[in-house]
Amino acid sequence: MRVMWLTGSGVARMSEEQFRNEKMYHATMSIAKSLMEQGAMTAEEYGQIDTIFREKYRPILVSLRAELSGYKAGSMASCDTDKEG
């Protein structure tokens, strides 16, 4: 499957390895989010897992989305994943 996205200089093609890393990151974080929603982990722990797996998988689409939204590393625990209130 070919995956492409827009960049500042045009359209870029995602390699098979990048696509696999993207899928692995999203699958891992989906499980982590489910555990957090069930109360098995805190938002802070979720943020730590997010940091670890961003470093491991280097997801391109997540990084682009974070960059566009003003995401700052380490701020995940305090964003909308905290379900209290």
Residue, then its C-alpha position, 0 to 999 in steps of 0.5 A: m500500500r502506498v501512503m502519501w502526504l503533503t509537505g511544504s515542498g509537495v507530496a512525499r511517499m511513505s516507505e513500507e517501513q515508515f508505514r509499518n512503524e505508523k501502524m505499530y505506533h497507533a496500535t500500541m497507543s490504542i491499547a494504552k488509551s484503552l488501559m487508561e480509560q479503564g483506569a489501569m494506568t494514569a494519564e501521566e503513564y500514558g504520556q510516558i508510553d507515548t514518549i517512549f513509542r514516539e522515539k521507537y517508531r518515529p511516526i510521521l503522521v503523528s509528528l506532523r499532526a502534533e507540529l501543526s497543533g502545537y504539541k510539546a513533548g512531555s505535555m501529553a499527560s496534561c492534554d485531552t487524555d485526562k478524563e477527570g472533570 
